[in-house]
Amino acid sequence: MCAFLNLPEGAKGTSTIETKTNIFRAAKSDVEAVARPLHIGGSTIVVQTDLFADGKRVAQTTQTQIVLR
């Protein structure tokens, strides 16, 4: 969703070309995700998503999305 919301003008969507996930600990309650763009370019968008449970980071994902025109 973060990549989609940051599409450049004229783009039709994105597709994942790379993803990396680090899992730090088990989540024993509801999980909240916070995503932010690290790079918004004309051909790629990089998004980092942090996942939190009980105020502690439980995982982090970084994805590179190709911009589809």
PDB file of N, CA, C and O in Angstrom:
ATOM      1  N   MET A   1       0.832  -1.183   0.000  1.00  0.00           N
ATOM      2  CA  MET A   1       0.000   0.000   0.000  1.00  0.00           C
ATOM      3  C   MET A   1       0.879   1.249   0.000  1.00  0.00           C
ATOM      4  O   MET A   1       0.579   2.221  -0.694  1.00  0.00           O
ATOM      5  N   CYS A   2       1.959   1.226   0.773  1.00  0.00           N
ATOM      6  CA  CYS A   2       2.854   2.386   0.834  1.00  0.00           C
ATOM      7  C   CYS A   2       3.431   2.695  -0.547  1.00  0.00           C
ATOM      8  O   CYS A   2       3.463   3.854  -0.961  1.00  0.00           O
ATOM      9  N   ALA A   3       3.884   1.669  -1.259  1.00  0.00           N
ATOM     10  CA  ALA A   3       4.429   1.885  -2.605  1.00  0.00           C
ATOM     11  C   ALA A   3       3.340   2.420  -3.532  1.00  0.00           C
ATOM     12  O   ALA A   3       3.582   3.355  -4.295  1.00  0.00           O
ATOM     13  N   PHE A   4       2.153   1.840  -3.472  1.00  0.00           N
ATOM     14  CA  PHE A   4       1.040   2.270  -4.321  1.00  0.00           C
ATOM     15  C   PHE A   4       0.703   3.745  -4.079  1.00  0.00           C
ATOM     16  O   PHE A   4       0.453   4.494  -5.023  1.00  0.00           O
ATOM     17  N   LEU A   5       0.698   4.154  -2.805  1.00  0.00           N
ATOM     18  CA  LEU A   5       0.360   5.536  -2.479  1.00  0.00           C
ATOM     19  C   LEU A   5       1.434   6.522  -2.933  1.00  0.00           C
ATOM     20  O   LEU A   5       1.187   7.727  -2.982  1.00  0.00           O
ATOM     21  N   ASN A   6       2.614   6.024  -3.262  1.00  0.00           N
ATOM     22  CA  ASN A   6       3.714   6.888  -3.682  1.00  0.00           C
ATOM     23  C   ASN A   6       4.094   6.701  -5.145  1.00  0.00           C
ATOM     24  O   ASN A   6       5.206   7.050  -5.541  1.00  0.00           O
ATOM     25  N   LEU A   7       3.179   6.151  -5.960  1.00  0.00           N
ATOM     26  CA  LEU A   7       3.460   5.954  -7.382  1.00  0.00           C
ATOM     27  C   LEU A   7       3.672   7.284  -8.090  1.00  0.00           C
ATOM     28  O   LEU A   7       2.964   8.253  -7.818  1.00  0.00           O
ATOM     29  N   PRO A   8       4.651   7.338  -9.005  1.00  0.00           N
ATOM     30  CA  PRO A   8       4.806   8.551  -9.800  1.00  0.00           C
ATOM     31  C   PRO A   8       3.641   8.709 -10.777  1.00  0.00           C
ATOM     32  O   PRO A   8       2.942   7.742 -11.081  1.00  0.00           O
ATOM     33  N   GLU A   9       3.445   9.906 -11.254  1.00  0.00           N
ATOM     34  CA  GLU A   9       2.352  10.185 -12.192  1.00  0.00           C
ATOM     35  C   GLU A   9       2.481   9.311 -13.434  1.00  0.00           C
ATOM     36  O   GLU A   9       3.570   9.169 -13.990  1.00  0.00           O
ATOM     37  N   GLY A  10       1.372   8.729 -13.863  1.00  0.00           N
ATOM     38  CA  GLY A  10       1.335   7.894 -15.056  1.00  0.00           C
ATOM     39  C   GLY A  10       1.576   6.414 -14.791  1.00  0.00           C
ATOM     40  O   GLY A  10       1.376   5.591 -15.684  1.00  0.00           O
ATOM     41  N   ALA A  11       2.003   6.059 -13.579  1.00  0.00           N
ATOM     42  CA  ALA A  11       2.255   4.651 -13.252  1.00  0.00           C
ATOM     43  C   ALA A  11       0.935   3.936 -12.999  1.00  0.00           C
ATOM     44  O   ALA A  11      -0.030   4.543 -12.535  1.00  0.00           O
ATOM     45  N   LYS A  12       0.898   2.642 -13.308  1.00  0.00           N
ATOM     46  CA  LYS A  12      -0.324   1.851 -13.152  1.00  0.00           C
ATOM     47  C   LYS A  12      -0.295   0.942 -11.929  1.00  0.00           C
ATOM     48  O   LYS A  12      -1.343   0.453 -11.507  1.00  0.00           O
ATOM     49  N   GLY A  13       0.891   0.701 -11.346  1.00  0.00           N
ATOM     50  CA  GLY A  13       0.992  -0.172 -10.192  1.00  0.00           C
ATOM     51  C   GLY A  13       2.438  -0.540  -9.933  1.00  0.00           C
ATOM     52  O   GLY A  13       3.354   0.054 -10.503  1.00  0.00           O
ATOM     53  N   THR A  14       2.637  -1.523  -9.068  1.00  0.00           N
ATOM     54  CA  THR A  14       3.982  -2.001  -8.744  1.00  0.00           C
ATOM     55  C   THR A  14       3.987  -3.518  -8.684  1.00  0.00           C
ATOM     56  O   THR A  14       2.938  -4.160  -8.630  1.00  0.00           O
ATOM     57  N   SER A  15       5.188  -4.076  -8.695  1.00  0.00           N
ATOM     58  CA  SER A  15       5.380  -5.500  -8.486  1.00  0.00           C
ATOM     59  C   SER A  15       6.667  -5.677  -7.687  1.00  0.00           C
ATOM     60  O   SER A  15       7.645  -4.963  -7.912  1.00  0.00           O
ATOM     61  N   THR A  16       6.668  -6.620  -6.763  1.00  0.00           N
ATOM     62  CA  THR A  16       7.838  -6.843  -5.917  1.00  0.00           C
ATOM     63  C   THR A  16       8.966  -7.476  -6.715  1.00  0.00           C
ATOM     64  O   THR A  16       8.766  -8.484  -7.394  1.00  0.00           O
ATOM     65  N   ILE A  17      10.163  -6.879  -6.631  1.00  0.00           N
ATOM     66  CA  ILE A  17      11.324  -7.490  -7.276  1.00  0.00           C
ATOM     67  C   ILE A  17      12.332  -7.994  -6.241  1.00  0.00           C
ATOM     68  O   ILE A  17      13.208  -8.794  -6.569  1.00  0.00           O
ATOM     69  N   GLU A  18      12.211  -7.530  -4.991  1.00  0.00           N
ATOM     70  CA  GLU A  18      13.082  -8.038  -3.923  1.00  0.00           C
ATOM     71  C   GLU A  18      12.404  -7.799  -2.587  1.00  0.00           C
ATOM     72  O   GLU A  18      11.772  -6.764  -2.380  1.00  0.00           O
ATOM     73  N   THR A  19      12.538  -8.767  -1.673  1.00  0.00           N
ATOM     74  CA  THR A  19      12.009  -8.605  -0.320  1.00  0.00           C
ATOM     75  C   THR A  19      12.947  -9.274   0.666  1.00  0.00           C
ATOM     76  O   THR A  19      13.507 -10.335   0.391  1.00  0.00           O
ATOM     77  N   LYS A  20      13.110  -8.638   1.823  1.00  0.00           N
ATOM     78  CA  LYS A  20      13.956  -9.188   2.884  1.00  0.00           C
ATOM     79  C   LYS A  20      13.231  -8.955   4.193  1.00  0.00           C
ATOM     80  O   LYS A  20      12.769  -7.848   4.467  1.00  0.00           O
ATOM     81  N   THR A  21      13.131 -10.009   5.010  1.00  0.00           N
ATOM     82  CA  THR A  21      12.456  -9.911   6.296  1.00  0.00           C
ATOM     83  C   THR A  21      13.377 -10.395   7.402  1.00  0.00           C
ATOM     84  O   THR A  21      13.978 -11.465   7.306  1.00  0.00           O
ATOM     85  N   ASN A  22      13.481  -9.588   8.457  1.00  0.00           N
ATOM     86  CA  ASN A  22      14.184  -9.991   9.674  1.00  0.00           C
ATOM     87  C   ASN A  22      13.146 -10.168  10.766  1.00  0.00           C
ATOM     88  O   ASN A  22      12.354  -9.263  11.031  1.00  0.00           O
ATOM     89  N   ILE A  23      13.148 -11.335  11.401  1.00  0.00           N
ATOM     90  CA  ILE A  23      12.235 -11.611  12.508  1.00  0.00           C
ATOM     91  C   ILE A  23      13.062 -11.587  13.790  1.00  0.00           C
ATOM     92  O   ILE A  23      14.020 -12.345  13.938  1.00  0.00           O
ATOM     93  N   PHE A  24      12.678 -10.701  14.719  1.00  0.00           N
ATOM     94  CA  PHE A  24      13.456 -10.493  15.934  1.00  0.00           C
ATOM     95  C   PHE A  24      12.937 -11.272  17.133  1.00  0.00           C
ATOM     96  O   PHE A  24      13.721 -11.719  17.970  1.00  0.00           O
ATOM     97  N   ARG A  25      11.631 -11.436  17.221  1.00  0.00           N
ATOM     98  CA  ARG A  25      11.035 -12.152  18.363  1.00  0.00           C
ATOM     99  C   ARG A  25       9.616 -12.541  18.012  1.00  0.00           C
ATOM    100  O   ARG A  25       9.046 -12.049  17.038  1.00  0.00           O
ATOM    101  N   ALA A  26       9.055 -13.420  18.806  1.00  0.00           N
ATOM    102  CA  ALA A  26       7.666 -13.837  18.598  1.00  0.00           C
ATOM    103  C   ALA A  26       6.725 -12.737  19.077  1.00  0.00           C
ATOM    104  O   ALA A  26       7.010 -12.042  20.051  1.00  0.00           O
ATOM    105  N   ALA A  27       5.610 -12.591  18.386  1.00  0.00           N
ATOM    106  CA  ALA A  27       4.574 -11.653  18.795  1.00  0.00           C
ATOM    107  C   ALA A  27       3.521 -12.431  19.575  1.00  0.00           C
ATOM    108  O   ALA A  27       2.984 -13.429  19.093  1.00  0.00           O
ATOM    109  N   LYS A  28       3.234 -11.962  20.785  1.00  0.00           N
ATOM    110  CA  LYS A  28       2.257 -12.648  21.624  1.00  0.00           C
ATOM    111  C   LYS A  28       0.990 -11.821  21.811  1.00  0.00           C
ATOM    112  O   LYS A  28       0.177 -12.102  22.691  1.00  0.00           O
ATOM    113  N   SER A  29       0.834 -10.806  20.977  1.00  0.00           N
ATOM    114  CA  SER A  29      -0.360  -9.955  21.014  1.00  0.00           C
ATOM    115  C   SER A  29      -0.589  -9.411  19.605  1.00  0.00           C
ATOM    116  O   SER A  29       0.074  -9.828  18.655  1.00  0.00           O
ATOM    117  N   ASP A  30      -1.518  -8.490  19.480  1.00  0.00           N
ATOM    118  CA  ASP A  30      -1.775  -7.861  18.176  1.00  0.00           C
ATOM    119  C   ASP A  30      -0.506  -7.189  17.670  1.00  0.00           C
ATOM    120  O   ASP A  30       0.324  -6.721  18.450  1.00  0.00           O
ATOM    121  N   VAL A  31      -0.376  -7.152  16.352  1.00  0.00           N
ATOM    122  CA  VAL A  31       0.806  -6.563  15.715  1.00  0.00           C
ATOM    123  C   VAL A  31       0.388  -5.306  14.955  1.00  0.00           C
ATOM    124  O   VAL A  31      -0.623  -5.298  14.254  1.00  0.00           O
ATOM    125  N   GLU A  32       1.181  -4.243  15.105  1.00  0.00           N
ATOM    126  CA  GLU A  32       0.966  -2.994  14.381  1.00  0.00           C
ATOM    127  C   GLU A  32       2.089  -2.839  13.362  1.00  0.00           C
ATOM    128  O   GLU A  32       3.259  -3.035  13.691  1.00  0.00           O
ATOM    129  N   ALA A  33       1.739  -2.489  12.133  1.00  0.00           N
ATOM    130  CA  ALA A  33       2.728  -2.293  11.075  1.00  0.00           C
ATOM    131  C   ALA A  33       2.837  -0.810  10.747  1.00  0.00           C
ATOM    132  O   ALA A  33       1.831  -0.110  10.627  1.00  0.00           O
ATOM    133  N   VAL A  34       4.078  -0.343  10.603  1.00  0.00           N
ATOM    134  CA  VAL A  34       4.345   1.041  10.223  1.00  0.00           C
ATOM    135  C   VAL A  34       5.257   1.002   9.001  1.00  0.00           C
ATOM    136  O   VAL A  34       6.395   0.541   9.090  1.00  0.00           O
ATOM    137  N   ALA A  35       4.763   1.483   7.860  1.00  0.00           N
ATOM    138  CA  ALA A  35       5.533   1.452   6.615  1.00  0.00           C
ATOM    139  C   ALA A  35       5.942   2.861   6.228  1.00  0.00           C
ATOM    140  O   ALA A  35       5.193   3.819   6.419  1.00  0.00           O
ATOM    141  N   ARG A  36       7.170   2.971   5.668  1.00  0.00           N
ATOM    142  CA  ARG A  36       7.638   4.268   5.193  1.00  0.00           C
ATOM    143  C   ARG A  36       8.493   4.062   3.949  1.00  0.00           C
ATOM    144  O   ARG A  36       9.245   3.091   3.865  1.00  0.00           O
ATOM    145  N   PRO A  37       8.382   4.954   3.002  1.00  0.00           N
ATOM    146  CA  PRO A  37       9.215   4.837   1.805  1.00  0.00           C
ATOM    147  C   PRO A  37      10.649   5.274   2.110  1.00  0.00           C
ATOM    148  O   PRO A  37      10.870   6.315   2.730  1.00  0.00           O
ATOM    149  N   LEU A  38      11.614   4.475   1.673  1.00  0.00           N
ATOM    150  CA  LEU A  38      13.021   4.839   1.794  1.00  0.00           C
ATOM    151  C   LEU A  38      13.514   5.506   0.516  1.00  0.00           C
ATOM    152  O   LEU A  38      14.424   6.335   0.547  1.00  0.00           O
ATOM    153  N   HIS A  39      12.899   5.134  -0.615  1.00  0.00           N
ATOM    154  CA  HIS A  39      13.272   5.687  -1.920  1.00  0.00           C
ATOM    155  C   HIS A  39      12.040   5.691  -2.811  1.00  0.00           C
ATOM    156  O   HIS A  39      11.341   4.684  -2.929  1.00  0.00           O
ATOM    157  N   ILE A  40      11.784   6.822  -3.431  1.00  0.00           N
ATOM    158  CA  ILE A  40      10.694   6.936  -4.405  1.00  0.00           C
ATOM    159  C   ILE A  40      11.317   7.422  -5.703  1.00  0.00           C
ATOM    160  O   ILE A  40      11.675   8.594  -5.823  1.00  0.00           O
ATOM    161  N   GLY A  41      11.445   6.536  -6.663  1.00  0.00           N
ATOM    162  CA  GLY A  41      12.047   6.887  -7.938  1.00  0.00           C
ATOM    163  C   GLY A  41      11.082   6.663  -9.082  1.00  0.00           C
ATOM    164  O   GLY A  41       9.936   6.264  -8.876  1.00  0.00           O
ATOM    165  N   GLY A  42      11.546   6.916 -10.270  1.00  0.00           N
ATOM    166  CA  GLY A  42      10.714   6.738 -11.448  1.00  0.00           C
ATOM    167  C   GLY A  42      10.554   5.291 -11.854  1.00  0.00           C
ATOM    168  O   GLY A  42       9.574   4.935 -12.508  1.00  0.00           O
ATOM    169  N   SER A  43      11.522   4.435 -11.468  1.00  0.00           N
ATOM    170  CA  SER A  43      11.437   3.023 -11.864  1.00  0.00           C
ATOM    171  C   SER A  43      11.332   2.072 -10.683  1.00  0.00           C
ATOM    172  O   SER A  43      10.878   0.940 -10.850  1.00  0.00           O
ATOM    173  N   THR A  44      11.740   2.501  -9.493  1.00  0.00           N
ATOM    174  CA  THR A  44      11.612   1.647  -8.304  1.00  0.00           C
ATOM    175  C   THR A  44      11.175   2.466  -7.095  1.00  0.00           C
ATOM    176  O   THR A  44      11.396   3.675  -7.018  1.00  0.00           O
ATOM    177  N   ILE A  45      10.548   1.764  -6.158  1.00  0.00           N
ATOM    178  CA  ILE A  45      10.167   2.320  -4.859  1.00  0.00           C
ATOM    179  C   ILE A  45      10.624   1.316  -3.808  1.00  0.00           C
ATOM    180  O   ILE A  45      10.343   0.123  -3.920  1.00  0.00           O
ATOM    181  N   VAL A  46      11.333   1.803  -2.781  1.00  0.00           N
ATOM    182  CA  VAL A  46      11.799   0.934  -1.696  1.00  0.00           C
ATOM    183  C   VAL A  46      11.021   1.309  -0.437  1.00  0.00           C
ATOM    184  O   VAL A  46      10.958   2.478  -0.057  1.00  0.00           O
ATOM    185  N   VAL A  47      10.431   0.300   0.202  1.00  0.00           N
ATOM    186  CA  VAL A  47       9.598   0.506   1.387  1.00  0.00           C
ATOM    187  C   VAL A  47      10.135  -0.330   2.536  1.00  0.00           C
ATOM    188  O   VAL A  47      10.465  -1.503   2.364  1.00  0.00           O
ATOM    189  N   GLN A  48      10.219   0.284   3.704  1.00  0.00           N
ATOM    190  CA  GLN A  48      10.578  -0.450   4.928  1.00  0.00           C
ATOM    191  C   GLN A  48       9.353  -0.509   5.823  1.00  0.00           C
ATOM    192  O   GLN A  48       8.712   0.512   6.072  1.00  0.00           O
ATOM    193  N   THR A  49       9.028  -1.694   6.304  1.00  0.00           N
ATOM    194  CA  THR A  49       7.890  -1.885   7.203  1.00  0.00           C
ATOM    195  C   THR A  49       8.389  -2.479   8.515  1.00  0.00           C
ATOM    196  O   THR A  49       9.016  -3.538   8.534  1.00  0.00           O
ATOM    197  N   ASP A  50       8.099  -1.779   9.611  1.00  0.00           N
ATOM    198  CA  ASP A  50       8.431  -2.266  10.941  1.00  0.00           C
ATOM    199  C   ASP A  50       7.165  -2.799  11.586  1.00  0.00           C
ATOM    200  O   ASP A  50       6.107  -2.178  11.491  1.00  0.00           O
ATOM    201  N   LEU A  51       7.271  -3.957  12.245  1.00  0.00           N
ATOM    202  CA  LEU A  51       6.130  -4.567  12.923  1.00  0.00           C
ATOM    203  C   LEU A  51       6.384  -4.568  14.424  1.00  0.00           C
ATOM    204  O   LEU A  51       7.442  -4.992  14.888  1.00  0.00           O
ATOM    205  N   PHE A  52       5.389  -4.082  15.181  1.00  0.00           N
ATOM    206  CA  PHE A  52       5.520  -3.932  16.617  1.00  0.00           C
ATOM    207  C   PHE A  52       4.429  -4.705  17.350  1.00  0.00           C
ATOM    208  O   PHE A  52       3.286  -4.768  16.896  1.00  0.00           O
ATOM    209  N   ALA A  53       4.793  -5.289  18.484  1.00  0.00           N
ATOM    210  CA  ALA A  53       3.835  -5.924  19.401  1.00  0.00           C
ATOM    211  C   ALA A  53       4.239  -5.510  20.811  1.00  0.00           C
ATOM    212  O   ALA A  53       5.408  -5.618  21.181  1.00  0.00           O
ATOM    213  N   ASP A  54       3.286  -5.042  21.592  1.00  0.00           N
ATOM    214  CA  ASP A  54       3.552  -4.570  22.955  1.00  0.00           C
ATOM    215  C   ASP A  54       4.661  -3.527  22.993  1.00  0.00           C
ATOM    216  O   ASP A  54       5.459  -3.503  23.931  1.00  0.00           O
ATOM    217  N   GLY A  55       4.719  -2.654  21.969  1.00  0.00           N
ATOM    218  CA  GLY A  55       5.695  -1.587  21.933  1.00  0.00           C
ATOM    219  C   GLY A  55       7.099  -1.997  21.532  1.00  0.00           C
ATOM    220  O   GLY A  55       7.999  -1.157  21.512  1.00  0.00           O
ATOM    221  N   LYS A  56       7.311  -3.266  21.214  1.00  0.00           N
ATOM    222  CA  LYS A  56       8.623  -3.763  20.814  1.00  0.00           C
ATOM    223  C   LYS A  56       8.606  -4.177  19.348  1.00  0.00           C
ATOM    224  O   LYS A  56       7.630  -4.750  18.862  1.00  0.00           O
ATOM    225  N   ARG A  57       9.700  -3.879  18.652  1.00  0.00           N
ATOM    226  CA  ARG A  57       9.798  -4.309  17.253  1.00  0.00           C
ATOM    227  C   ARG A  57       9.957  -5.815  17.220  1.00  0.00           C
ATOM    228  O   ARG A  57      10.844  -6.369  17.871  1.00  0.00           O
ATOM    229  N   VAL A  58       9.090  -6.483  16.454  1.00  0.00           N
ATOM    230  CA  VAL A  58       9.157  -7.941  16.336  1.00  0.00           C
ATOM    231  C   VAL A  58       9.692  -8.378  14.977  1.00  0.00           C
ATOM    232  O   VAL A  58      10.184  -9.498  14.839  1.00  0.00           O
ATOM    233  N   ALA A  59       9.602  -7.503  13.969  1.00  0.00           N
ATOM    234  CA  ALA A  59      10.106  -7.842  12.634  1.00  0.00           C
ATOM    235  C   ALA A  59      10.276  -6.575  11.816  1.00  0.00           C
ATOM    236  O   ALA A  59       9.717  -5.525  12.132  1.00  0.00           O
ATOM    237  N   GLN A  60      11.063  -6.703  10.755  1.00  0.00           N
ATOM    238  CA  GLN A  60      11.267  -5.597   9.826  1.00  0.00           C
ATOM    239  C   GLN A  60      11.400  -6.170   8.421  1.00  0.00           C
ATOM    240  O   GLN A  60      12.135  -7.132   8.196  1.00  0.00           O
ATOM    241  N   THR A  61      10.685  -5.572   7.486  1.00  0.00           N
ATOM    242  CA  THR A  61      10.730  -6.007   6.097  1.00  0.00           C
ATOM    243  C   THR A  61      11.138  -4.827   5.219  1.00  0.00           C
ATOM    244  O   THR A  61      10.662  -3.707   5.404  1.00  0.00           O
ATOM    245  N   THR A  62      12.022  -5.093   4.266  1.00  0.00           N
ATOM    246  CA  THR A  62      12.385  -4.103   3.262  1.00  0.00           C
ATOM    247  C   THR A  62      12.045  -4.693   1.897  1.00  0.00           C
ATOM    248  O   THR A  62      12.464  -5.804   1.570  1.00  0.00           O
ATOM    249  N   GLN A  63      11.286  -3.944   1.106  1.00  0.00           N
ATOM    250  CA  GLN A  63      10.879  -4.411  -0.222  1.00  0.00           C
ATOM    251  C   GLN A  63      11.260  -3.387  -1.281  1.00  0.00           C
ATOM    252  O   GLN A  63      11.160  -2.178  -1.074  1.00  0.00           O
ATOM    253  N   THR A  64      11.697  -3.904  -2.415  1.00  0.00           N
ATOM    254  CA  THR A  64      11.914  -3.074  -3.606  1.00  0.00           C
ATOM    255  C   THR A  64      10.802  -3.415  -4.587  1.00  0.00           C
ATOM    256  O   THR A  64      10.606  -4.575  -4.949  1.00  0.00           O
ATOM    257  N   GLN A  65      10.087  -2.396  -5.004  1.00  0.00           N
ATOM    258  CA  GLN A  65       8.979  -2.539  -5.935  1.00  0.00           C
ATOM    259  C   GLN A  65       9.360  -1.887  -7.258  1.00  0.00           C
ATOM    260  O   GLN A  65       9.879  -0.771  -7.273  1.00  0.00           O
ATOM    261  N   ILE A  66       9.107  -2.572  -8.364  1.00  0.00           N
ATOM    262  CA  ILE A  66       9.295  -1.975  -9.676  1.00  0.00           C
ATOM    263  C   ILE A  66       8.013  -1.224 -10.038  1.00  0.00           C
ATOM    264  O   ILE A  66       6.909  -1.695  -9.766  1.00  0.00           O
ATOM    265  N   VAL A  67       8.168  -0.078 -10.641  1.00  0.00           N
ATOM    266  CA  VAL A  67       7.026   0.742 -11.047  1.00  0.00           C
ATOM    267  C   VAL A  67       6.568   0.264 -12.420  1.00  0.00           C
ATOM    268  O   VAL A  67       7.358   0.209 -13.363  1.00  0.00           O
ATOM    269  N   LEU A  68       5.284  -0.082 -12.524  1.00  0.00           N
ATOM    270  CA  LEU A  68       4.706  -0.569 -13.782  1.00  0.00           C
ATOM    271  C   LEU A  68       4.027   0.600 -14.494  1.00  0.00           C
ATOM    272  O   LEU A  68       3.253   1.350 -13.899  1.00  0.00           O
ATOM    273  N   ARG A  69       4.337   0.732 -15.771  1.00  0.00           N
ATOM    274  CA  ARG A  69       3.769   1.850 -16.543  1.00  0.00           C
ATOM    275  C   ARG A  69       2.806   1.358 -17.594  1.00  0.00           C
ATOM    276  O   ARG A  69       2.236   2.161 -18.334  1.00  0.00           O
TER     277      ARG A  69
END
